[in-house]
Amino acid sequence: MTRKIYSLIAAAVLAGSVAPAMAEPGGCLKYGAAGAVAGHVANKHSVIGAVGGCAVGMYQRHKYRKSIAEKAAQWDKEHPVDSKQTGSGWWQNNHSAAALNQKAQWYDAEHPNSDAPAAH
């Protein structure tokens, strides 16, 4: 009986530590490690937990990056490009990961009540 209680407490602690929003979700390694620990605690199913955690991590990172790209596209739509910025290096300068993150932050600053990603 006490083993089940400890298992539930450990699972709750792991779920609580993984759930908060981060700058960028951990991906396969981070979620896979947490899943392996949770699986090990839950009757020695470490491999199944690791595979499940990895899948969740990849999905979370994909969902995060997709929302960032959508917000950046919405920012570009709301703020048309100046004619001076049509040079060959413009695309590389404004479509890097850092530029997308910056545009997403600006979009969030302009739309503070919108938690949902921009619609297509």
Contacts in CASP RR format, 6 or more apart in sequence:
PFRMAT RR
TARGET T0000
AUTHOR 0000-0000-0000
METHOD contacts of the structure
MODEL  1
MTRKIYSLIAAAVLAGSVAPAMAEPGGCLKYGAAGAVAGHVANKHSVIGA
VGGCAVGMYQRHKYRKSIAEKAAQWDKEHPVDSKQTGSGWWQNNHSAAAL
NQKAQWYDAEHPNSDAPAAH
6 41 0 8 1.000
7 41 0 8 1.000
7 42 0 8 1.000
10 37 0 8 1.000
10 38 0 8 1.000
10 41 0 8 1.000
11 38 0 8 1.000
11 41 0 8 1.000
11 42 0 8 1.000
14 34 0 8 1.000
14 35 0 8 1.000
14 37 0 8 1.000
14 38 0 8 1.000
17 34 0 8 1.000
18 31 0 8 1.000
18 34 0 8 1.000
24 61 0 8 1.000
24 64 0 8 1.000
25 31 0 8 1.000
25 57 0 8 1.000
25 60 0 8 1.000
25 61 0 8 1.000
25 63 0 8 1.000
25 64 0 8 1.000
26 57 0 8 1.000
26 60 0 8 1.000
26 61 0 8 1.000
27 54 0 8 1.000
27 57 0 8 1.000
27 58 0 8 1.000
27 60 0 8 1.000
27 61 0 8 1.000
28 53 0 8 1.000
28 54 0 8 1.000
28 57 0 8 1.000
28 58 0 8 1.000
29 54 0 8 1.000
30 57 0 8 1.000
31 52 0 8 1.000
31 53 0 8 1.000
31 54 0 8 1.000
31 56 0 8 1.000
31 57 0 8 1.000
31 58 0 8 1.000
31 60 0 8 1.000
32 49 0 8 1.000
32 50 0 8 1.000
32 51 0 8 1.000
32 52 0 8 1.000
32 53 0 8 1.000
32 54 0 8 1.000
32 56 0 8 1.000
32 57 0 8 1.000
33 50 0 8 1.000
34 53 0 8 1.000
35 49 0 8 1.000
35 50 0 8 1.000
35 52 0 8 1.000
35 53 0 8 1.000
36 46 0 8 1.000
36 47 0 8 1.000
36 49 0 8 1.000
36 50 0 8 1.000
36 53 0 8 1.000
37 46 0 8 1.000
38 49 0 8 1.000
39 45 0 8 1.000
39 46 0 8 1.000
39 48 0 8 1.000
39 49 0 8 1.000
39 50 0 8 1.000
40 46 0 8 1.000
66 117 0 8 1.000
67 104 0 8 1.000
67 117 0 8 1.000
68 100 0 8 1.000
68 101 0 8 1.000
68 104 0 8 1.000
69 100 0 8 1.000
70 117 0 8 1.000
70 118 0 8 1.000
70 120 0 8 1.000
71 103 0 8 1.000
71 104 0 8 1.000
71 107 0 8 1.000
71 108 0 8 1.000
71 117 0 8 1.000
71 118 0 8 1.000
72 99 0 8 1.000
72 100 0 8 1.000
72 103 0 8 1.000
72 104 0 8 1.000
72 107 0 8 1.000
73 118 0 8 1.000
74 107 0 8 1.000
74 118 0 8 1.000
75 103 0 8 1.000
75 104 0 8 1.000
75 106 0 8 1.000
75 107 0 8 1.000
76 103 0 8 1.000
78 107 0 8 1.000
78 110 0 8 1.000
81 90 0 8 1.000
85 94 0 8 1.000
93 99 0 8 1.000
107 118 0 8 1.000
108 114 0 8 1.000
END
